[in-house]
């Protein structure tokens, strides 16, 4: 006979009362009986149930789950029945790979574990019915299974005389982070656990059925409140689109980049000027949002500085133009004198060539006038 004190001190059938749930493994016709613990009155009877030892559990004080005996000729043998306590519906019948004996569930009712006579253990996610893991826990049949108070460990007892403790955090740890309450860890079984770092007990468990959690961050909840419902923040952080490629410099910036190599100004004066200008522009932009007189005064001072800098740059460019013009005149003068020298040298070389041509033919004629041997 299986005896289960449903509700664990919480109300189920009445205000602040508890009910006693019992069943037997003798026959399916006996079923499940529910009594009032205070009065002894029978509250409910559920037919067609014969569960082995430790095969009856209550999920979240809303459902009864019972494994069925697997005898020859038994109806529904080896299956697992689930009844709703507040709805008179037929049981939901599940058929695992093999007959399940003892059952256990976590306190939050999210996971259900069953043990088989072969020594195998099975763990399911209750909301989806998905079989999360199966493993060979013992060499002989499992007799009883129980979860730890925080649901982080599963303790199993078997006919081989051994008691084993298993961690139900499935798969490897994929992410970790700290929060104000404790430590958060995520694993490949699509769950996130909140741990008390002093007692190492799971405080809360979060399920992410859409996939394994690979990233964890903790943010303040007020960040999720819309800006309209909060007080105006003058120092609100701004973001922009990220550039795909480096931005090409403007013509003015390119001129400033090459000027220091031939300028009489100090080498770091122009870059420092632009750094100061960029800083002032950001300050003015922030102050303009506040609409203060300091922003207007700073803008006027910046404009005057820009005009003075433009005047200095204009004088510098004019000096460069004068220097380039003088260099250009020198080059043109040199170009004018070069052709006369080249013409005289060319005339001398042509005269020498003609003289050689005139003197060479008589030598050839004298050779021809010699009598033959």
C-alpha positions as CSV (number, residue, x, y, z in Angstrom):
1,X,0.0,0.0,0.0
2,X,1.2,3.5,-0.8
3,X,0.3,6.3,1.5
4,X,0.8,9.9,0.5
5,X,-0.1,12.9,2.7
6,X,-1.2,15.3,-0.1
7,X,-0.6,19.0,0.2
8,X,2.2,18.8,2.8
9,X,0.3,21.2,5.2
10,X,-1.2,23.3,2.4
11,X,-4.9,23.4,1.5
12,X,-6.2,21.1,-1.2
13,X,-9.8,20.2,-0.7
14,X,-10.6,22.7,2.1
15,X,-9.3,25.8,3.8
16,X,-6.0,24.9,5.6
17,X,-6.8,21.2,5.7
18,X,-4.8,18.1,4.7
19,X,-5.9,15.0,2.9
20,X,-4.6,11.4,3.1
21,X,-4.1,9.6,-0.3
22,X,-3.6,5.8,-0.3
23,X,-3.5,3.1,-2.9
24,X,-2.6,-0.6,-3.1
25,X,-0.6,-2.8,-5.5
26,X,-3.0,-5.7,-5.2
27,X,-5.6,-5.0,-7.9
28,X,-6.4,-2.3,-10.4
29,X,-10.0,-2.3,-9.1
30,X,-9.0,-1.1,-5.7
31,X,-7.9,2.3,-7.0
32,X,-7.0,5.4,-5.0
33,X,-8.8,6.6,-1.9
34,X,-8.6,10.1,-0.4
35,X,-9.6,10.8,3.3
36,X,-9.9,13.9,5.4
37,X,-7.2,13.7,8.1
38,X,-9.3,15.5,10.7
39,X,-12.7,13.8,10.3
40,X,-11.7,10.5,8.6
41,X,-14.4,11.1,6.0
42,X,-13.7,9.8,2.5
43,X,-13.4,12.7,0.1
44,X,-12.5,11.1,-3.2
45,X,-12.1,7.7,-4.8
46,X,-10.2,7.1,-8.1
47,X,-10.7,3.7,-9.7
48,X,-8.3,1.6,-11.8
49,X,-4.9,2.1,-10.0
50,X,-2.5,-0.5,-8.6
51,X,0.9,1.1,-7.8
52,X,4.0,-0.6,-6.5
53,X,5.9,0.6,-3.4
54,X,6.9,4.3,-3.6
55,X,5.1,4.6,-6.9
56,X,2.7,7.5,-6.0
57,X,3.6,11.2,-5.9
58,X,1.8,14.5,-5.9
59,X,2.9,17.2,-8.4
60,X,2.5,20.8,-7.1
61,X,-0.5,19.8,-5.0
62,X,-2.5,19.7,-8.3
63,X,-1.8,16.2,-9.9
64,X,-1.4,12.7,-8.7
65,X,1.1,10.5,-10.6
66,X,1.3,6.8,-10.0
67,X,3.3,4.0,-11.7
68,X,1.3,0.8,-12.4
69,X,2.3,-2.7,-11.5
70,X,3.6,-4.8,-14.4
71,X,1.9,-8.2,-13.9
72,X,1.0,-10.7,-16.5
73,X,-2.5,-9.9,-17.8
74,X,-2.7,-6.6,-15.9
75,X,-4.4,-3.7,-17.7
76,X,-2.1,-0.8,-18.2
77,X,0.8,-2.7,-16.7
78,X,4.1,-0.8,-16.8
79,X,2.5,2.6,-17.5
80,X,2.3,5.8,-15.6
81,X,-1.0,7.4,-14.8
82,X,-1.6,11.1,-14.1
83,X,-4.8,12.5,-12.6
84,X,-5.9,16.1,-12.0
85,X,-7.1,16.7,-8.5
86,X,-9.6,19.5,-9.4
87,X,-10.8,18.2,-12.7
88,X,-12.8,15.0,-13.2
89,X,-11.0,13.8,-16.3
90,X,-9.7,10.3,-17.2
91,X,-6.0,9.8,-16.4
92,X,-3.3,10.7,-18.7
93,X,-1.5,7.4,-19.6
94,X,2.2,7.3,-20.4
95,X,4.1,4.3,-21.5
96,X,7.9,4.4,-20.9
97,X,10.5,2.1,-22.4
98,X,10.1,-0.3,-19.5
99,X,7.9,-0.7,-16.4
100,X,8.6,2.0,-13.8
101,X,8.5,1.2,-10.1
102,X,9.3,4.0,-7.6
103,X,8.7,7.6,-8.5
104,X,9.8,11.0,-7.2
105,X,9.4,14.6,-8.2
106,X,11.1,17.9,-7.3
107,X,9.4,20.3,-4.9
108,X,8.4,22.6,-7.7
109,X,7.0,19.7,-9.8
110,X,9.2,20.5,-12.8
111,X,11.0,17.1,-12.9
112,X,9.8,13.5,-12.4
113,X,12.1,10.6,-11.9
114,X,11.3,6.9,-12.2
115,X,13.3,3.7,-11.4
116,X,13.0,0.4,-13.2
117,X,13.6,-3.2,-12.1
118,X,16.6,-3.3,-14.5
119,X,18.4,-0.7,-12.4
120,X,17.9,2.1,-15.0
121,X,16.7,5.6,-13.9
122,X,14.7,8.0,-16.0
123,X,14.1,11.7,-15.6
124,X,11.4,13.6,-17.4
125,X,10.5,17.3,-17.7
126,X,6.8,17.4,-16.6
127,X,5.6,20.4,-18.5
128,X,6.8,19.0,-21.9
129,X,6.9,15.3,-21.2
130,X,10.4,15.2,-22.7
131,X,12.7,12.5,-21.5
132,X,15.8,14.4,-20.4
133,X,18.1,11.5,-19.4
134,X,18.3,7.8,-18.7
135,X,21.2,6.0,-17.1
136,X,22.1,2.7,-15.4
137,X,22.0,3.7,-11.8
138,X,22.2,0.3,-10.0
139,X,23.0,-3.3,-10.8
140,X,19.6,-4.4,-9.4
141,X,16.1,-3.1,-9.2
142,X,15.6,0.4,-7.8
143,X,13.5,0.3,-4.6
144,X,13.1,4.0,-3.7
145,X,14.0,7.4,-5.1
146,X,13.9,10.8,-3.4
147,X,15.0,14.3,-4.3
148,X,17.0,16.6,-1.9
149,X,15.2,19.6,-0.5
150,X,16.5,22.0,-3.1
151,X,16.1,19.5,-5.9
152,X,19.8,19.5,-6.9
153,X,20.5,15.9,-6.0
154,X,18.7,12.6,-6.5
155,X,19.2,9.8,-3.9
156,X,18.4,6.3,-5.0
157,X,18.3,3.0,-3.1
158,X,18.5,-0.4,-4.7
159,X,18.3,-4.1,-4.0
160,X,22.1,-4.3,-4.3
161,X,22.3,-2.6,-0.9
162,X,23.7,0.7,-2.2
163,X,22.5,4.2,-1.8
164,X,23.7,6.7,-4.5
165,X,23.4,10.4,-4.8
166,X,23.2,11.9,-8.3
167,X,23.4,15.5,-9.5
168,X,20.5,16.3,-11.7
169,X,22.2,19.3,-13.4
170,X,22.3,17.7,-16.8
171,X,25.2,18.3,-19.2
172,X,28.1,20.7,-18.8
173,X,28.0,24.1,-17.3
174,X,27.5,26.7,-20.1
175,X,27.5,30.0,-18.3
176,X,28.0,31.5,-14.8
177,X,27.6,34.9,-13.1
178,X,27.0,36.4,-9.7
179,X,24.0,38.4,-8.5
180,X,23.0,40.1,-5.3
181,X,21.4,36.9,-4.0
182,X,24.0,34.3,-4.9
183,X,25.5,32.5,-7.9
184,X,23.7,31.7,-11.2
185,X,24.7,28.8,-13.3
186,X,23.4,27.5,-16.6
187,X,23.8,24.0,-18.1
188,X,23.0,22.1,-21.3
189,X,19.7,20.8,-19.9
190,X,18.1,24.2,-20.6
191,X,18.0,25.2,-17.0
192,X,19.4,28.0,-14.9
193,X,20.0,27.5,-11.1
194,X,20.3,30.2,-8.5
195,X,22.6,28.9,-5.7
196,X,23.0,30.1,-2.1
197,X,26.8,30.4,-1.9
198,X,26.9,29.8,1.8
199,X,25.0,26.5,1.9
200,X,25.3,25.6,-1.8
201,X,21.6,24.9,-2.0
202,X,19.5,25.8,-5.1
203,X,17.2,28.6,-4.2
204,X,15.3,28.8,-7.5
205,X,15.4,27.1,-10.8
206,X,14.5,28.7,-14.2
207,X,13.6,26.6,-17.2
208,X,14.5,27.7,-20.8
209,X,12.9,25.0,-23.0
210,X,13.8,26.8,-26.3
211,X,17.5,25.9,-26.1
212,X,20.6,25.6,-23.9
213,X,21.5,28.8,-22.1
214,X,24.9,30.1,-23.2
215,X,24.9,33.6,-21.7
216,X,23.9,35.0,-18.3
217,X,23.9,38.7,-17.2
218,X,22.1,40.4,-14.3
219,X,20.6,43.9,-14.8
220,X,18.7,46.3,-12.5
221,X,14.9,46.1,-13.1
222,X,14.6,49.8,-13.3
223,X,16.5,49.6,-16.6
224,X,13.4,48.0,-18.1
225,X,11.1,50.9,-17.2
226,X,10.3,53.2,-20.1
227,X,12.1,56.5,-20.2
228,X,8.8,58.4,-20.2
229,X,8.0,57.1,-16.7
230,X,11.4,58.0,-15.3
231,X,12.7,61.4,-14.4
232,X,14.7,63.2,-17.2
233,X,18.3,62.1,-17.1
234,X,20.6,64.7,-18.6
235,X,23.5,62.2,-18.7
236,X,21.7,59.5,-20.4
237,X,24.1,57.2,-22.4
238,X,23.7,57.3,-26.2
239,X,24.7,54.6,-28.7
240,X,25.3,54.7,-32.5
241,X,25.5,52.3,-35.3
242,X,28.8,50.6,-35.5
243,X,30.9,51.3,-38.7
244,X,31.6,48.5,-41.0
245,X,34.8,50.1,-42.4
246,X,37.0,53.0,-41.3
247,X,35.6,56.3,-42.3
248,X,37.6,58.2,-44.9
249,X,39.0,61.6,-43.8
250,X,37.5,64.8,-45.1
251,X,39.7,67.1,-47.3
252,X,40.2,69.5,-44.4
253,X,41.4,66.7,-42.2
254,X,43.7,65.4,-44.9
255,X,45.2,68.9,-45.2
256,X,45.8,69.1,-41.5
257,X,47.5,65.8,-41.5
258,X,50.2,66.9,-44.0
259,X,50.7,70.5,-42.9
260,X,52.9,69.8,-39.8
261,X,55.7,68.4,-42.0
262,X,56.4,71.8,-43.6
263,X,54.7,74.1,-41.1
264,X,56.5,76.5,-38.7
265,X,53.9,75.7,-36.1
266,X,54.6,73.2,-33.3
267,X,54.1,69.6,-34.3
268,X,51.5,68.8,-31.8
269,X,49.6,72.1,-32.0
270,X,47.1,71.1,-34.7
271,X,46.2,67.6,-33.5
272,X,45.8,69.0,-30.0
273,X,43.5,71.7,-31.3
274,X,41.2,69.1,-32.9
275,X,41.2,67.1,-29.7
276,X,40.2,70.1,-27.7
277,X,37.6,71.0,-30.3
278,X,36.1,67.5,-30.3
279,X,35.9,67.6,-26.4
280,X,34.3,71.0,-26.5
281,X,31.7,69.9,-29.1
282,X,30.7,67.0,-26.9
283,X,30.4,69.3,-23.8
284,X,28.3,71.8,-25.7
285,X,26.1,69.1,-27.1
286,X,25.5,67.8,-23.5
287,X,24.8,71.3,-22.2
288,X,22.4,72.2,-25.0
289,X,20.1,69.4,-23.9
290,X,20.0,71.1,-20.5
291,X,19.4,74.5,-22.2
292,X,21.7,76.5,-19.9
293,X,23.4,79.9,-20.5
294,X,26.8,78.2,-20.0
295,X,26.2,76.3,-23.3
296,X,25.7,79.5,-25.3
297,X,28.8,81.2,-23.7
298,X,30.9,78.2,-24.4
299,X,29.6,78.0,-28.0
300,X,30.5,81.7,-28.6
301,X,34.0,81.2,-27.2
302,X,34.5,78.1,-29.4
303,X,33.4,80.0,-32.5
304,X,35.9,82.8,-31.7
305,X,38.6,80.3,-31.3
306,X,37.7,78.6,-34.6
307,X,37.9,82.0,-36.4
308,X,41.3,82.8,-34.9
309,X,42.6,79.4,-35.9
310,X,41.2,79.9,-39.4
311,X,42.9,83.3,-39.7
312,X,46.3,81.7,-38.6
313,X,45.8,78.9,-41.1
314,X,45.0,81.3,-43.9
315,X,48.2,83.3,-43.3
316,X,50.1,80.1,-43.2
317,X,48.7,78.9,-46.5
318,X,49.5,82.3,-48.1
319,X,53.1,81.9,-47.0
320,X,53.2,78.5,-48.5
321,X,51.8,79.8,-51.8
322,X,54.5,82.5,-52.0
323,X,57.2,79.9,-51.4
324,X,55.8,77.7,-54.1
325,X,55.6,80.5,-56.6
326,X,59.3,81.5,-56.0
327,X,60.3,77.9,-56.5
328,X,58.2,77.7,-59.7
329,X,60.0,80.8,-61.1
330,X,63.4,79.4,-60.4
331,X,62.4,76.2,-62.2
332,X,61.2,78.2,-65.3
333,X,64.5,80.2,-65.4
334,X,66.5,77.0,-65.3
335,X,64.3,75.6,-68.1
336,X,65.0,78.7,-70.3
337,X,68.8,78.4,-70.1
338,X,69.1,74.7,-70.7
339,X,68.1,74.6,-74.5
340,X,71.0,76.9,-75.7
341,X,73.6,74.8,-74.0
342,X,72.1,71.7,-75.5
343,X,72.0,73.2,-79.0
344,X,75.7,74.1,-79.0
345,X,76.8,70.7,-77.9
346,X,74.6,69.1,-80.6
347,X,76.1,71.3,-83.4
348,X,79.7,70.4,-82.3
349,X,78.9,66.7,-82.4
350,X,77.3,66.9,-85.8
351,X,80.4,68.7,-87.3
352,X,82.7,65.9,-86.0
353,X,80.5,63.3,-87.6
354,X,80.6,65.0,-91.0
355,X,84.4,65.3,-91.0
356,X,84.8,61.6,-90.4
357,X,82.5,60.8,-93.3
358,X,84.5,63.0,-95.7
359,X,87.9,61.6,-94.8
360,X,87.0,58.0,-94.8
361,X,86.1,57.4,-98.6
362,X,89.6,58.2,-100.0
363,X,91.1,55.5,-97.9
364,X,88.7,53.1,-99.4
365,X,89.5,54.3,-102.9
366,X,93.3,53.9,-102.4
367,X,92.8,50.3,-101.4
368,X,90.9,49.6,-104.6
369,X,93.6,51.2,-106.8
370,X,96.3,48.8,-105.6
371,X,97.3,46.3,-108.4
372,X,96.2,42.8,-107.8
373,X,98.9,40.4,-106.6
